[in-house]
C-alpha cells in the first residue's frame, strides 16, 4: 500500500494473475490497481483472498 503526497489518499496494489500474487510494492509484469476509497481497496483485497492469492 502506498499513499500519495497530496491530501487525498491513494491505495495501490500490484496483481500478478499468473502466479496469483498481490504485492504492496511495484513488481515487474504485474497490473497496478489504484483505489481512492479505503472500502473499495479492502473489498478488492477480500476478493483476492477468496481466490487464494498470496500477499507480499
Residue pairs with C-beta under 8 A, 6 or more apart in sequence:
1 11
1 12
1 13
1 24
1 41
2 10
2 11
2 12
2 24
2 25
3 9
3 10
3 11
4 10
8 36
9 36
9 38
10 34
10 35
10 36
11 34
11 35
11 36
11 37
11 38
11 41
12 24
12 32
12 33
12 34
12 35
13 22
13 23
13 24
13 32
13 33
13 41
13 44
13 45
14 22
14 23
14 24
14 25
14 26
14 27
14 30
14 31
14 32
14 33
15 21
15 22
15 23
15 30
15 31
15 33
15 48
15 53
16 22
16 23
16 27
16 29
16 30
16 31
17 31
18 29
20 51
20 52
20 53
20 54
21 27
21 30
21 53
21 54
21 55
21 56
22 45
22 48
22 53
22 54
22 55
22 56
23 30
23 55
23 56
24 55
24 56
26 32
33 44
35 41
35 44
